[in-house]
Structures are given as structure tokens and as C-alpha cells.
Amino acid sequence: MRTLILAAFCAALIPSLANAATAAPAESGVTADARCLLTMAALSSAQDATAARSGQIGTVFFAGRIKAREPGFDFTARLKAIATTMTGDVLQNELKRCGPQVQAAMGQLDAAFQALSPAPAQTPAPAPGK
């Protein structure tokens, strides 16, 4: 299931990443994560169900990062200000920057969950002569 979600996210991002023309503005920290959150929120309203699901995963991911970095972050006020700069071209560029961050985190989670899963039980070979 986790691998399927990761694969779906990757598949949804690949066409969008190919269309991104230039690098996103150099920002860091909470502001950069807020731009990613808005980008993922826009992706979550895509007509394609896989892309929309990927956007939902990314939205939750960046909302968590923002709250971890700045617990008092005011989503309403801060996102409203940032949203005014998010045009179609900017969203494509942000997707190019933000998508790989979510992909990397999902890959790390998938690897961790795989390591936690018990190995499949092996059926012992029958004893000779039985």
C-alpha cells in the first residue's frame, strides 16, 4: 500500500515536472514550505485522481513541516499573502522544487515501514522419506 502511494505520487509528478521551465525563487524555511503547501493544495484539485491524491499527501506533508518549524504559524494570514504570488508558471516551478522533497520523504518512510515489516514465514521443507 505504501509503495503504491509513493508510486502514484511519482507518476503524477513526472508529467508536471517535465513542463516546468525554470527554477523556483531562492527561498528557504517556512516561506518556502508555505509555497510548497499552496502548490500541493492546487495539485490536490486536479482532475486526475492520482495527481489529486498526490497533492493531498504533499499538502499534509508541508503543513506538518511548517508547524514543526514554526508552531505559531498563522495559516490564514500567511498563506493568503503568499498565494497572491502563485501564478500558473510559479506553481509549475514550485512543483519542480517541492515534489522531490515529498518523494524523498515518502521513500524514506516506505523504507522504514519495509524494515519494520516481519519477513514472510518460510514453509519448512518436508523431511526426507515423508
Order of alpha helices (4+ residues) and beta strands (2+ residues): alpha-alpha-alpha-alpha-alpha
